[in-house]
Amino acid sequence: MHAITLSLMLTLAAPAPAPGPTLATEDTMHTEVSPVLVTAPRVTLDEILDRVAAGEARRDSAMHDQVCTAALRVYRQGHGGQMQLMEEGVWRVYKQRPDLVRSVPLRHELGPGVKDDDMQADFTPDMGERIVDFAFQPSARRDFRYTIVGRDLVGGHLVYRIQFEPRTTLDDVRPRGVVWIDTNEFVIVREEMGFARSPVPLFIRQLDGLVVERQRVDEQWVLRRVLMDIDLTVPMPHVGRRIQFGMLFDDYAVNRGIDPAVFTRPGAK
Amino acid sequence: VTGARRRAALALALVGVLGVTAFVPAHAQWRGEDSDTSRVTPDTLAAHARRDSLARPAGADTTRSPLERFLGGLADSTDRRFGAIAAPVDTSGFAAMLMTANLDSLERAQRRVPRDFNPWWRFDRTVGDEAGLTASLGAMGRTGQLGGSLGYGFSSKEWFGRGEARKRWGPPEGGTRWVLVGGAGREIGTLDRDRDPTLLVALGAFLHGADWQSYVRRDGARLSLERESPTLRVRVGARSELESPRATVTEWNLAGDPLQVVENTPARLARVRELGALGTWRLPWSAWWIEVGVRHAMKTLGGDVAYTRVRTALAGKLGLGRLATLVPQATYGRTEGDLEPQNGFWLGGSTTLRSITPDSETGRRRAFGRLELFGAPDLLQVVHIPHSPLFAVYGAAQVASGAVWGDDPLGGPSTPGHAWPDPAAWHSETGFSLMYRPGIPEPEGFLRFDWATGVGPDSHHSRWSIQFSTPLDQLRPPLR
């Protein structure tokens, strides 16, 4: 109560303000710094694209071996429009340069009412993650048009958001979207994609929700999730009008070495 | 004013300031920690709960870097958008399973060999209805795939079939991959080596006898190896096949119409031992492709004919903003050595001059060029016809010119010209197309209604036709 009274008294006792804007007193700043015009070369879009291509190549070449748990999921529209599991498969995947790969199935689950298991996963020894950088490989530059749509300062990281779209109207069947690029390493850390027109209008009404996420594991950026939401043109038996696909990756071990015995089973590549 | 009272006033002012900052957006700057100027609001940055600008936010996740928290915020919105499918994988028990179980036994428990089978059908006047089954076992990218087809021609009373082994190294799409295909069998192909039998042509023949193509039977074996990368595709192969002429065995069609062309142009009966190479190169930093294909047949290996057939193509895809794409294409081909109907060059039809009856002219050499403008706007929308966006119709306009010259493989008179044809041999045309893009079987392909008319003093012929083709139809498709 005393404090409130004191505050009111101080306010009332203050002299009437002079006309014009009033500046608050800065109690933490005791010196004035005159403005200095800073000029510095700005990184052009072409330079960013060059560095992304180099950064992705560097990321790829820095990995000698990789172990992860990969899950492939398919969800369908159930009763009441709710999405429900149709099928899920989980594998432990072992990859080693130059061409060794092995995938060990850990779990396979069918959703309610599903009898046929159609899921097949074909893992390749490649660790390049083309689904992330397909539009940013040097050979793709002539096929896409790029625009800087934003920059985010996150801690010590400058993250560029770059939009890409097919360069010609005939290529509208190719995806377009936005990538988030961490300029500390010039690596793509996230991607959101879609199609201006349905690539298969007879079956797919809309495919504009495709998200690719990466995570940092053992000093490397690797896939975390690939999620896709598809509206179908006509309802399909046992599926309905909407279907979701998901690829999830977890429990990575990168460049920690893999026991050679893993790849020596009969028929291993 | 005493010191105690000063502190009380300061406390009151601070309460007021905190009352305001309680509504500061989550991406407010956070001195001493990460400064975030993102317009996207990461959910996991609980910056608004801070008590002063130097302290860590209450409940902040300090185990992750600012970038990880930023991405985590975006991932949270992904979770909300996708729902259950985005939930983390339940990995409980996996570690124990991998520790205790043998990897081989885990694999065996769920090991399955991919298999597939499908019915197929085709129709032409030299076979009639032909129906059968295709089947495959295995995956091309793993141990390889065995596949084949078997069918019966009901009018010609013949069996047709082919067995193949296929193996792919590398990813199925993108990157660099190698594909090896070897097989043997008997099948019907077109006399024009630059064209393949299509379902649309079979449907036209079946429904109302609209089939201008000529056919040849090929019995024997083929082997090919292809390397494909985003910029270069190279294919080498060999074949040893007996090529046999076909005769028309049925004039039936569903509508009962007279056949557009009754006679099937006969091929020469010949055993062909041929080596082939095909290279398609995407020119660096451009939207142009160059393709060169060479087929070399030899008698020294037991063949009946010796020739070298070369075909080159240049094609481009040039974007004109968001309104249209210009597609220029040109091809030049020549056959040296023994000239047969099945290794000559043909002119006319959907793949070359659309105003000329398909395969109506042939010669030892051919030159062809087309400039086509593909419009991007949906024409139904332009003329305000209500429709679903799934049934968008596009338009295209083209001008084209082409000629065949040199010896006639059918024994007719030669057309003057050596490396280049006489001016009189050229045919030119213009036309337009209405197109629908179904997305299958080729994502880039259009189902098109083409109308074309000849231009020039003696070219008054016009034709309409229906075809399915890709815009760059002068380039050969890759092995699939």
Interface residues (C-beta under 8 A of the other chain):
Chain A: H2 A3 I4 L6 S7 L10 T69 A71 R73 Y75 M83 Q84 L85 V90 R92 R102 V104 P105 L106 R107 H108 Q120 D122 T124 D126 G128 R130 F134 Q137 S139 A140 R141 R142 D143 G150 R151 D152 L153 V154 G155 G156 H157 V159 R167 T168 T169 L170 D171 D172 V173 W180 D182 V189 R190 R197 S198 P199 V200 P201 L202 F203 I204 R205 G209 V211 E213 Q215 R216 R224 R225 L227 D229 T233 Q244 F245 G246 L248 D250 D251 V262 R265 P266 G267 K269
Chain B: V1 R5 A8 A9 A11 L12 A13 E33 D34 S35 D36 T37 S38 R39 V40 S65 P66 L67 E68 F70 L71 L74 A75 T78 R81 F82 G83 A84 I85 A86 P88 V89 T91 F94 M97 L98 L103 D104 L106 E107 A109 Q110 R112 P114 A139 G141 R142 T143 G170 P171 P172 E173 G174 G175 P230 T231 R282 W285 S286 A287 K317 L318 G319 R322 L323 A324 T325 V327 F374 G375 A376 P389 L390 F391 A392 R437 P438 G439 I440 P443 E444 P471
